[in-house]
Amino acid sequence: MDFKQKKDGSCTLNFNDKEIDIIKTKKQIHFTPEALRHFGNVLMKIVIDFNQNFKKTSLVSIIFKTLGFTYLNPHVYSDTVFFLGNFSKSFLLNDKIIFGIGASVASTLFFFFAIFIF
């Protein structure tokens, strides 16, 4: 396997014929620890290059983009209103309140930890 990074940050994996035959028959790719370390080093270099070339963005721009991405996204409404609303329509009032609090806490925890994982 040959791993190459281009100047634009994209990466290419090239496999020889023997490796392609193995992938076709086993339907999986097994990376050795050395290959994973190499891949991780390349990813770290990409992150470092990105941080060095990062341009400053104003707080107002960040706030408007965040609000636009949040409230202009149709999936927010389809997932929240239709799916969760339909799911909880048979609950009693107290159960609906508890369900809403639980869904809010779960969503907050998910996005909070997603920041640290990704």
Stockholm file with secondary structure:
# STOCKHOLM 1.0

chainA/1-118         MDFKQKKDGSCTLNFNDKEIDIIKTKKQIHFTPEALRHFGNVLMKIVIDFNQNFKKTSLVSIIFKTLGFTYLNPHVYSDTVFFLGNFSKSFLLNDKIIFGIGASVASTLFFFFAIFIF
#=GR chainA/1-118 SS CEEEECTTSCEEEECCHHHHHHHHHHSSCCCCHHHHHHHHHHHHHHHHHHHHTCCCCCHHHHHHHHHHHHHSCHHHHIIIIIIIHHHTTTSCHHHHHHHHHHHHHHHHHHHHHHHHHC
#=GC SS_cons         CEEEECTTSCEEEECCHHHHHHHHHHSSCCCCHHHHHHHHHHHHHHHHHHHHTCCCCCHHHHHHHHHHHHHSCHHHHIIIIIIIHHHTTTSCHHHHHHHHHHHHHHHHHHHHHHHHHC
//
